[in-house]
Amino acid sequence: MSSLHSPNQNHLLAAVPTAEFDPLAAHLELVPMLLGEILYEPGGQLQYAYFPTTAIVSLHYVIESGASAETARVGNEGIVGIALFMGGDTTPSSAVVTTGGHAYRLERGLLKQEFNRAGLMQRLLLRYTQALITQIAQTAACNRHHSVEQQLCRWLLSTLDRVSSPELIMTQELVASVLGVRRESISEAAGNLQRAGFILYRRGQIAVLERSGLEVGACECYVVVKKELDRLLSDVRYRQSTSAIAI
C-alpha cells in the first residue's frame, strides 16, 4: 500500500475494528479508478467489492434503448458491490467512475467470508446499505419532481462532500448522462448558477465559488440523504481513536 494512500481514507474501512481489519488488510488492493471506467455492467458477475478513497462511482440503471440515469453514487463513505453480501452476485445496474481517483478492492469471496462472520463489519455494511437504499429512493423522487437546476445543485454538493477540492473535473455531457437529462438543460442550469456567482464553468471543469448558494438552490433531497447517512453512522468509532465501534 502506498504511503500516499490509506484504507482509512474510506470511512467504512476506517470504522472496522482492528481485530477484524488486520486479517483483511493484506488482501486490500489499491487500484486506480479512471474517469469513465466501467467497474461492472448489468447482469455481469461481480468479482470485487470496491472501497473508494478519492474516486466517486455512479450507479446507473440502463434501459433497453441504451439511455441511463444515476440511481446513487458512492465515494469515500461507502462500498461498491453490495450485491455480494446481500445474497446476489449480479445486479441490473452498472457502475461507472465519474470522478477519477483511487479505491481499495477486495475479492468477493473474502468479503462474503468476513460478512458471514456476523461481526461488527457486517452490522456496519448493513447500516450503509440502508443509507444507500434511502439515496436510491430519494434520487427517484428528485428526478421526478424537482427541476434540473435543483438536481444539479444536489449533485454538485454531493460531489463536494466526497472530494478535497472545489475544482471538479466533469463535462456537461457527463452530468447530463448521470442525471438522465438533455445536455442543453444542464447548459442552461449551469449558466444560471454561474450568473448567480455560485460556480465558474470552464470546458471540462466546474469550480464551486459559493457553496452556500448551491445549498439554497438545492432541493431537500440532498439534506435528507446526508442526514440519514449521518444518523446511521453517528455512533461509529474509528480505529484512529479506538479499536471498538458501537453499533
N, C-alpha and C positions, 0 to 999 in steps of 0.2 A: 504494500500500500504506500502510495506516495506521501511524503511528508507534507505536501501541499493539500492533501485531501484526507478526510477522516470520516468514518461511518457516523460519527457524532453530528455531522452536518445534516443528517436525516433525523428528524425528530423521533420517528418510531424506533430506529436503531439505537438512538441515544437513550431511549427510555427502557430498553430491555435490560434487566438487572444483570450484573456481572456474571453471576453463576450460569445464566442462560446464554449470555452473549459470547463469552470466551470460547465455547466449543464451536460457535458459528464463525468467529472472526477469521479463521484460516480459510474458510470457504467463500468469503465475500470477495468478489472480483470487481475491481474498479474498472469501469468501461466508459469511453467517451460516447456521448449521445449527440449526433449531428442534427442540425435543423432539417426537418423533413424526413428524418429516418423513421421507417415503419417498424415498430417492435413486434407487432403481430397483426394479422389480418382476420376478418370474420371467418369463423369456423376452423381456424388454424390451431394446431396443437401448441399450447404454451409450454415452453421449455424452461423458462426462467421467470422469477419474480424480480422486479427492479425497485430499488430504493433510491429515488433521485436525491441528489445533493444540490447541484446547481442547475440542473435541467428541469424543464417543465414538459409534461406529456399530456396530450389531449386525447381523451377517449371519444371516439366518433362512432355514430351509427350510420351505416352506409345503406342506401336504398337501391332498388334494382336498377335505376337509371344511372347510378354512379354518384349521384349527389349525396352529400353527407352534412352532418351538423354535430357540433360538440355536445356531449351529454354531461361531461365532467372533465376536470383537469386535476392532475396530480403533480405536486412539486415536492419540496423537501419536508412536507408534513406527512407524506404518505408512502404508499406502495402501489405499484402497477402489477396486476396479476392476481386479484383477489379470488378469481375463479379457482385457483389452485388449492386454496384451503376451504372454499365454500362448497366443495363437492363436485366440481366440474373442471375439466382440463381445457375446455374451449369456450369461446364467447362469440356472440353475433356481432360484436363491435370490433373496431380496430383501435390501435394505439399509435399515435404519431407524435414525434418530438416537435414541439412548437417553439421552444427556447432551448438552444443548444447548451450543453454543459456536460456534467458527469453524473453517474449513478453507480451504485453497487448492485451487482446482480447475484442471485442465489439460485442454484439449481433446484428445480421443482421438487425433487424427492427430499431434499434436505429441508425445504420449507414445510412440506407436509409432515415430515417426521417431527420437526420442532413444534408445529401446531398441535399435533396429536398427543404431545406430552401433557397437554392441558395445564400448562403453567401460566405464568404472568404474560408471556408473549402472546399466547392465544387470546387472552382477555383484551390485550392491547389491540391486536389485529381486528377483533370483533367490534370493539368500540370505534375504531377508524372506519370500518365497513359501514357502520350505522351513519357516521358523518358523511360518507361518500354517497349513500343512498339519499340522504337529505339533499345533497348537492345536485344529484341527478333529477330528483323531483322538482326542486326549485328552478333548475335550468329549464325544464319542460314548461313550467308555468311562466317563466320570464320570457321565453321565446314566443309564447302565445299572446301575452298580454302587455308587454312593455315595448317601448319604442326602440329603434336601432341605436339611437343616441344613449338611452339609458343602459342598454345592453353593452355598448362599447365602454361606457364608464365602469360598469361592473367588471368587465373583462380586464380592463387596464388595472383596476385596483387589485384584483385577484392575482395579476401578474406581479405587481409591485410587492405584494406580500411574500412572494416566493423568490425574489432576486435581490441583489445587494445594490443595484444601480437604478437610477431613474431613467437611464438611457436604454430603451427597449429596441431590440433588433427585430423588426417584423414589417411585412409589406401589407398594403391594403388587400391584396389578393388573399393572403394568408388569413387575415382577420375575417374577411368575407366568407371564406371557406369554413372557418371554425364556427362562425355564428349562423351559417346557413342562409346568408342574405346576399343580395347583389353587391358587386364592388362599388357601384355608383352610390348605394345607400351608405356604405362605410365612408366613402369620399366626402359625402355631404355632412355626415355626423362628425367626422374628424375635422372638417373645415369649421364647423360651428364651435367645436371645443378649442380650436386654435385661435379663432377670432375672439373668444372669451378670455384668452390668455392662459388656459389651463394646460395646453400641450403645445409643443413645437414639432410639426411633422416635416421630415425630410425624406426623400426617397429611401425606403427600406429602414427607416429609423424614426421612432417616436420618443421625444424627450418630455417627461412629465414635469411641468413647471409649477403647478399648484395642485397638490393632491386634494386639498380641501374642496376645490371646485368640482373635482370628479366625484367626491363623496356626496356633495349636494345634488349633482346631476344623476347619480346612480339611483336605481330603484331599490326597494327594500330587500331584494334577493341577496345582495352582497352581504348585508348585515346578518340576515337570517342564517346563511351558510357559515359565516365566520363565528357567530355566537354558538352554533351547535357544535362545531369542532372544538372551540374553546371549552364548552361545557363538558363534553365527553372526555376531554383530556386534561381537565383543570387540576386534577389531583395527581397527575403523573410526576414522578420524581426522576431526575436524570442522573446518569452514572457519575457525572462530574461532581455531584454533591453527596450522592448516597448510592448504595448498591441495591436499594429496595424501591419498589414503586407501589403505591396504594391504589389498587383498582379492584 
